[in-house]
Amino acid sequence: MPAMRHNRTAKASRRRALGRAVLTVIASLVFLAVLFPGSAYAASGDINTVLDSIRNWLAGLLAALATLFLTVGGVRYVIAAGNPRMMEEGKAAIRSALVGYALAALAPMLVDILRRVIGAA
């Protein structure tokens, strides 16, 4: 029996290590995408161009973060192995991802509201 218990803890440890590795890779990719944005900051002095750039970045960043949370939640839920606490943490991360996707979908509308407030429409 002790060998069987050790085997279970070793598997759980490997799952946690794999989960951390996946999270590290995803976080690194998101960080690099934010750090090296490409041509999005090459907006001219035109306010509409700047607001369009803000809208694109806001939607992209929210979608990237939502994808990260969806991945984290899915991995947590899959490796929960029946542990109710870990399953709830996974579900909570998936719910957060859905909120992030909703905000990413609403980003163009929020920027249009900002455009109307500053009178650039």
C-alpha positions in Angstrom: 0.0 0.0 0.0 2.7 2.6 0.7 4.1 2.1 -2.8 0.7 2.7 -4.3 0.3 5.9 -2.2 3.7 7.1 -3.3 2.7 6.4 -7.0 -0.4 8.6 -6.6 1.5 11.5 -5.1 4.1 11.3 -7.8 1.5 11.5 -10.5 -0.2 14.4 -8.8 3.2 16.1 -8.5 3.9 15.6 -12.2 0.4 17.0 -13.1 1.0 20.1 -11.0 4.5 20.6 -12.6 3.0 20.2 -16.1 0.3 22.7 -15.2 2.8 25.2 -14.0 5.0 24.7 -17.1 2.0 25.3 -19.4 1.0 28.4 -17.4 4.6 29.7 -17.6 4.7 29.2 -21.4 1.4 30.9 -21.9 2.2 33.8 -19.6 5.5 34.3 -21.4 3.9 34.4 -24.8 1.3 36.9 -23.6 4.0 39.0 -22.0 6.1 39.0 -25.2 3.0 39.9 -27.3 2.4 42.9 -25.1 6.1 43.9 -24.9 6.6 43.8 -28.7 3.4 45.2 -30.1 4.5 45.8 -33.7 2.8 48.6 -35.5 -0.1 49.3 -33.2 1.8 52.2 -31.5 2.6 53.7 -34.8 -0.5 55.8 -34.8 -0.4 59.2 -36.3 -1.6 62.4 -34.6 -5.2 61.8 -35.9 -7.4 61.1 -32.8 -9.6 58.6 -34.7 -6.5 56.5 -35.6 -5.4 56.6 -31.9 -8.8 55.5 -30.7 -8.9 52.7 -33.3 -5.5 51.6 -32.1 -6.7 51.7 -28.5 -9.8 49.6 -29.4 -7.8 47.0 -31.2 -5.3 46.7 -28.4 -8.0 46.6 -25.7 -9.9 43.8 -27.5 -6.7 41.9 -28.3 -5.4 42.1 -24.7 -8.8 41.1 -23.2 -9.1 38.2 -25.6 -5.6 37.0 -24.9 -6.1 37.2 -21.1 -9.5 35.4 -21.5 -7.8 32.7 -23.5 -5.2 32.4 -20.7 -7.9 32.0 -18.1 -9.8 29.5 -20.2 -6.6 27.4 -20.6 -5.8 27.6 -16.9 -9.4 26.8 -15.9 -9.5 23.8 -18.3 -6.2 22.4 -17.1 -7.3 22.8 -13.5 -10.6 21.2 -14.1 -9.0 18.3 -16.0 -6.3 17.6 -13.4 -8.7 17.9 -10.5 -9.2 14.2 -10.5 -12.4 14.5 -8.5 -11.1 17.0 -6.0 -14.1 19.3 -5.4 -12.0 22.4 -4.5 -9.8 22.2 -7.6 -12.8 21.6 -9.8 -14.5 24.8 -8.4 -11.2 26.7 -9.0 -11.2 25.5 -12.6 -14.9 26.5 -13.0 -14.2 29.9 -11.5 -11.3 30.5 -14.0 -13.5 29.4 -16.9 -16.2 31.9 -15.7 -13.6 34.6 -15.6 -12.6 33.7 -19.1 -16.2 34.1 -20.3 -16.3 37.5 -18.7 -13.1 38.5 -20.4 -14.5 37.4 -23.8 -17.6 39.4 -23.2 -15.5 42.5 -22.3 -13.4 41.9 -25.5 -16.5 41.8 -27.5 -17.7 45.1 -25.9 -14.4 46.9 -26.4 -15.3 48.5 -29.7 -18.5 49.8 -28.2 -16.7 51.3 -25.2 -14.2 53.0 -27.4 -17.0 54.4 -29.6 -18.6 55.8 -26.4 -15.2 57.4 -25.6 -15.1 58.8 -29.1 -18.5 60.4 -28.7 -17.6 61.8 -25.2 -14.5 63.6 -26.6 -16.3 64.7 -29.7 -14.2 62.9 -32.3 -17.1 61.2 -34.0 
